[in-house]
Amino acid sequence: MSKADFYETLGVERGADEKVLKAAFRKLAMQFHPDRNPGNAEAEIRFKEINLAYEVLKDPQKRAAYDRFGHAAFEQGMGAGGGHPFSGAGGFADIFEDIFGDIMGGGRRRSSGGRERGADLRYNMEITLEEAFSGRTAQIRVPTAVTCDECSGSGAKPGTQPTTCAMCSGSGRVRASQGFFSIERTCPQCGGRGQTIKDPCPKCAGQGRTTEERALSVNIPAGIEDGTRIRLAGEGEAGQRSGPAGDLYIFLSVKPHELFQRDGADLYCKVPISMTTAALGGQFEVTSLDGTQTRVKVPEGTQNGRQFRLKGKGMPVLRQPQMGDLYIQVAVETPQNLSKRQRELLEEFEQLSSTENSPQSSGFFSRMKDFFESFGE
């Protein structure tokens, strides 16, 4: 084994902390691992040097001995605990799967008697704005995997039982030694379940579950918003071989409304009014989502786009006592298909009009004229 300085081997400073040491080790170990360098003797030697350097420097006692005595600390029984620095090689085995789990097939997951959690399910539901306002209880039907009633979820033929896997002794994992460390992988015989079924259930083919359509009740609270997700715990797919069920997620979308647009708890509605109502003033009634009617007074000289706020006439706030507001925006409608008399009256009105009647338009054209006159100077 090389006598190179352990700090130089890992490419770190002598005062490097544990985090820096581990990061350097991970990078080099991935680079020189034998599985990534098949048949490369130099890479194998380098890999062993990296392992040895990290095993010493990550241990505070061994590192202190090395800093004081160098390589001599581990020769002829010297150093903390004595013996070769790999006498406590369990520390390397602990981090091996964390580093090379993607290469060797995953971490140290243990089987729980073959029980596997069922998958989560998604159900898309569309509701109206009125239903989002008042809330409702909806009935849905969901095709899903349920526990097999013939084998009670065991997957074994009635009257028989699953047996412990002979290869992994029920752990779901098998271990193989490679040099000074061991590698665990999923048992190929039982697929990690820890059990095998000699006589599978004829109804579920050994899966412990079958597919059928279930009827469920979903409570949609008042004030629910578009895109809200409702979780029904344990209503997803049944787990394999009596494993716990997954969850069902209801994704809600609210249909566009013909009259109202929603922004959070507030509602917006555009109401057309006649030119004469806008000019002379007047009133109109609007019906909100709660079914009540509210009178809106239009002041004399109301301009197009003006908003009127109806407090508390919007959407309920989810699980809160307050309500949003309803905003009414008026759209002044220009008369069409005028009769001869109507045209005459409008022309007469135009002749009698002054800048005081239309201050915005007259002011705009006055500013435009001043601008172009100054531009030409």
N, C-alpha and C positions, 0 to 999 in steps of 0.2 A: 504493500500500500504506500502511496506517495506520502512524503513528509512535508508537503506544501502547507503553508500557513492556512489554518481553517478559515480565517476571515477573508484572505485572498481567494480561497476556493469558492466562497459564496459571493465575493465581490462586495463586501460591506465594510464599514468602518468598525474599529474595535469597540466603540461605544454604542453600536447599533442596538435598538431595543428589540423586544420579541416580535413586534409587528413587522419591522423591517427585515428581520431574519427570516420569518416565515414567508414573506413576499418574495424574497430573493431565492429561497429554497424552492418554492412552487414554480417559479419561472424556469430555473435551471433543471429541476427534476422533469418537468414537462419536455424540455428541449432534448435531454439526453436519455430519456427512458428507453429501455431496450425494445419495448414494443413499437416505438417510433423509429428505432434505428436497428432493424433486424440485421444480424451478421456483422455489426460494427463493433469490433473488440475495443476500440478506443472510447467509444461512447459508453460502453458497459463499465470500463474502468472509471471514467469520469463520473458516471452515475453513482458508483460506490463511494467515490471521494466526496461527492456532494452530500450523500446520506450520512457518512461518518462525521463530516464537519457540522452538519445541522444537529445531529444527535448529541454532540458534545456541547455546542454553543447554546442550544435551547434549554439545557439543564443548568440552573444557577450554580449548583455545587461543582459540576464538571467544568463549567465555563470558568469559574474562579480558579480551579486547579490548573486549567490550561493556561489562563492568563499569567499565572505565577511560575509554572514549571514548563510550559510548552508541551510537546509530545511526550516528554519524559514523565509527565504526570500519570500516564496510562501504561507505563512500562514497569514490569517487575512488581506489580501489585500496588503501585502508588495511586494517589488520588482518592477522592471521596468514594467510599464503598469499595475501592480496589477493583482490579480486574479490567477487562476490555470495556470501552465505552458503550458497546452494544449489549452489555449484560442486562440493560433495561430496555430492550428493543420494543417493548410494548407501546412506548410513546410514538414511535414511527408508525406502527400499525394503526394507531388511533387516527392519524391524519391521512393515512394512505388512501382510504376510501373517499375522503373529502376532496383529495386532489385528483385521483385517477378513477373516480366513480363513473365518469362518462365513458372511459375507455373499457373498464371492466364490467360494466352492466349495472350501475346503480349503487345506492347506499345500503345501510344495514337495516332494511325493513324486515320485520318478522311477521310471519303468518299468524293469524288468530283462528286457527281451526278451519281455514278455508272460507271464512266469512268475509265477504267483500261488500263495501258500501255501494248502494245503487246510485245511478247517475241522476244529476239534477235535470229537471225538465223546464222548458220555456213554453208559455202559452200567450199568444198575442190577442188582446181584446180591444175592440173599438167601442166607445161609448159616446153618447151625445153630450152637448154642453149642458142641457137640462139635467141629465143624469149626474154629471159632475157637480152641478149646483146642489142638488137635493140628496145625492147619494142613493145607493140601491144595493140590493142583494141579488147577485147574478148566479144562475145555474149554468155550469159548463160541463162538458163531457170531454175527458182526456184519455186517449189511448196510451196505456203505460204497462210496464212489467209489474206484476203482482206476485206475491208468494204463492207457490204451487200448493193447492189445497189437498192434493193427493199424497205428497210426500212431506207436507208441512215445511217445505223449504230446504230439506236436507239434501235433495238431489238423488237420494238413493231409493230404490224400489221399496214400496211398503213392505215392512217385515224385515228389512235389512238396514244396515248402518254403514256409513263411510268408514274406511279403515285408515289407520295411520300409515303414512307413506314410509316404505321401508328404506328408501334412499336417504331421506333427510331426517328421519325419526320424528316427523311432525313439525319441524321448525320452518319448513318452506325454503331453506337455504342450505347449500352445500359449500364446503370449504376445501380449497386446494392450496397446498404449500408451494411457494416459489422462492427458493433461496431462504433468506432470513425473515421473510414475512409471508402472511397467508392472504388469500383472496377469496372473498365470499361471492357467490352468485346464486341466482334463482334456481331452485331445484328443477331440473329438466323433466323429471318424472311426474311431479304433481303440479307443475307450473306455479310454485310458490304457495299453494294452498295448504300444504301439510297433510292433506288427506287424499285418498284415492277412492273411487267408487267402482266396485266390481259389477254391481247390478244397478244401472241407472234407472231412475223413474221413467216409465214409458210416456207419461204425460208431458214432462218438461225436459226430457232427454238429459237428465242429470244437472240441469242448471239451477234447479230449486225455485224457478219462477216461470210464469206464463204471461202472455200478453192479452189484455182485455181492456175494454173501455169503462172508465169509472166516472160516476156523476159526482161533482163537487159543488159546494156552495161557496161563493166568494163575496165577502162584504166589501163594498166600495164606499169609503167614507165621503161625506160632503166636502167639497173643496179640493178634491183630487186634481192634480195637474197632469197635463200631457207629458208622457214619458215616465210617469211614476211606475215603480216596480213594487209589486206586492209579493211577499214570500209566504208560502204555505209550507211550514216545516213538516218533513216526513211524508209529503204527498207526491214525491217524485217516484222514480223507479225503485222497486223492491231490490234489496241487496241479494247477491248470489248466496245460496246455501244459508238462508236465515240471517244474512247480513243486514245492517241498518239501511233503511230507505233513504233515498236522496230527497231533495226539496223541489217544490214546484214554484216557479217564478212567473207571476202574471205581469206582463208588460202592457200598460194601458196607453191608448192613444185616443185623443178627443177629436171627434169629427168637426170640420169647419162649420160654423153656424151661418145661416142665411142673413141674419141681421146684426149679430154682435161679434166683435173681435175681443179677444182676451189678452190681457197683459198682467200676469200674476193674479192678484185678487181683484183687479179693476177690469171693467168692461167698457167698450167703446161702441157707439152707434152713430151712424151718419143719417140725418133726417133732412129731406128736401123741404124747403119752404118757398112760397111764392115771392116774387119780387116786391109785390105790394105789402105783404106781411112783414118782410124785412125792412121796408121803407117806413111803413106806418105803425109797425108794432102789432102784436097779436099774441096768440097762444096756441099750443097744441098739447096733446096727451101722448105719453109713451107708456108701453107696458113692459115692466122689467121681468126678469126670469122667475121671480117669486109669484108672478101673476097679478101683482098690484099695478094700478095705473097712477101715474104722476103727471101733474099739469106743469108744463114748461112755459114761462112767460118770455116773449120775445120783445125786447125793448125797441123803441123807434130808432131807425138807422142802423140796425144790426148788419154787420158785414159778413160776407161769405167766409166760412171756416171757423166762425166763433164757437167756442165750447161752453157748455153749461154743465156744471157738476151736480149730480144727484147723490148726495152723501148716503152711504150705507145701502145702495141699490146694486152693488156689484156682486162678486162671488164671495162665498164664505171662505175664511182662512182655515186651512186644514187643522183640525183638532184645536181650534181657538174660537173664542166667543165673538170676535169682531168680524165685520164685513168690509169688503172693498167698496169702491164707488163706481157709479155709472156716469160716463162722460158722453154728453150729447153734442155732436158737432153738426151745425146747420150748413146746408148747401143751398145757396140761393139759386133758384131755377129761373132761367131766362125764358120769357114767354115765346111760344111758337104758334104758327098758323093764325096770325093776327087777322081780325076782320078789318074792313075799311075804316070803321069808326074807331076801333082800338088803335090803329096806326095813326090816325089823325090826332087822337088824344096824346099819344106818345110824342109825336112830332111837336105838338103844341107845348107839351111839358119840356121838351128839349130846348125850345126857344125861350121858355121862361126860366130855365135853369141858370144858376150862377156857380161860380167857383166854390161857394159855400155849400152847395148841394153835393158836390163831388170833390172834396178837398184832396183825397189821395191821388186821383188821376190828374187833376189840374196841377197839383204840386209836382208830380213826377215829370210831366211834360215841360213844366217850367224849368226844372233842374236840368233836364236833357238839353233844352235850348241854350241855357247858360253854359253848359259844358262844351258844346260844339262851337259856340261863339268864342269862348276863351281858347279853345284848341286851335282855331284858325288865326289867332292873333300872332 
